[in-house]
Amino acid sequence: MALEKVTVDILLEKDERYLKSLMRALAPDNVNFPEGIAMNMKYSNEALEIHAESDGRRIMSLLNTVDEVLELAKMIERGVE
């Protein structure tokens, strides 16, 4: 039985400077996803919520997208410190 939909929610709680830097860095990548993959971000109260989802056929693409987000988050963290 194949999965119909997979979702990943990431909540990052950090200072405003870090979160806004991360949002700016992610903005160019947050467009033109392959068919079956979507991602959106919401910033509020020193937290950044990232919601990513894919249809059941694109699980590896979703995992790669989440991995890229987390790698970028780590690089931004090192640069802001």
PyMOL commands that set and color helices and strands:
alter all, ss='L'
color gray80, all
select helices_A, chain A and resi 16-29+56-80
alter helices_A, ss='H'
color red, helices_A
select strands_A, chain A and resi 5-13+37-44+47-55
alter strands_A, ss='S'
color yellow, strands_A
deselect
rebuild
show_as cartoon
